Amino acid sequence: MPEPIPSQDARVYAGHSIIVNRLLLGRGRGTHLYEVRAREDGTCLALIQWYGPWRTYVLQPKNSSIWESRCLRDIVAFLEELQRERKKPYETAS
């Protein structure tokens, strides 16, 4: 399977030590896929994707990636923002 590539407006979040890029959607994919990269050297640390059974976006770390508290706070802030954005259309419809 080919590696997903960042979309043209790729960077969607920049934290203290991470950058989150939106990836191009594959055929049949209804939700966005994001990659988390180290700000320092650009290493791909994780993917963020929709997890249907839990009805939320989740972090899927790459093998042997190491996380510290500031990075994790950045991830939580980004995940919470994704959830708010996802709920907006439903809140305005009621």
HELIX and SHEET records of a PDB file:
HELIX    1   1 GLY A   52  TRP A   54  5                                   3    
HELIX    2   2 SER A   69  ALA A   93  1                                  25    
SHEET    1   A 5 PRO A   6  ALA A  14  0                                        
SHEET    2   A 5 ILE A  18  LEU A  23 -1                                        
SHEET    3   A 5 LEU A  33  ALA A  38 -1                                        
SHEET    4   A 5 CYS A  44  TYR A  51 -1                                        
SHEET    5   A 5 THR A  56  PRO A  61 -1                                        
END                                                                             
